Amino acid sequence: MAISKNSPSTRERLIDSARYLFWERGFAGTSMAELLAHAEVNSGSFYHFFDSKEALLRAVLEQYIELLRPMVVDPAFASTPKPLERIFAILAGYRQRILATDSKYGCPLGRLALEIDPENAPAHTLIARNFEGWIEAIRECILEMKPSLPSGTDTNALATFVLVTMEGGVMLSRSYRSVEPFDRAVAQLRAHFRLLLTASKKKRAR
């Protein structure tokens, strides 16, 4: 039977399967047999593209870097022209994923960051690059808001705080099997931004 030109390649199937299974079961919890079965690939084909499961993990993490903008950031930015609401649109996307998975799986990068051995420096470097890309997207929004924020606001620290809020909220929601902890964290984050904007406005009015 002829293979469609639009069919994913063997390498793409392996990466797609790994991305899904590492999110669902974790890196250690996913066996090579499960990976091969899910991707419908034999071991010979696997080792043609990757010399180890760790090499496949790195390919997954590199793909996350590539997909951050088109899959996460751009849709959120397209939903509103307001920089603050763009931040919360990104967070709303994570809320939808929590609900879609019945609060079971959480953030795939957060899960891998906690699970991967500290000695696996290449993987952690790629995870950090993913987080840096996420922080930079939030920082873009904060920089647009900077004239309305208190002078001296550390935009990188504030963007990092948004990431920490998201990751912590997702982790708690996974443990509690409820989106409620995430919602509470996001509501508190919005209150924090409101306080910053109000304080700056009052100072300018003096």
Secondary structure by P-SEA (a helix, b strand, c coil): cccccccccaaaaaaaaaaaaaaacccccccaaaaaaaacccaaaaaaccccaaaaaaaaaaaaaaaccccccaaaaaacccaaaaaaaaaaaaaaaaaaaccccccaaaaaaacccccaaaaaaaaaaaaaaaaaaaaaaaaaaccccccccaaaaaaaaaaaaaaaaaaaaaaaccaaaaaaaaaaaaaaaaaaaaaaaaaaac
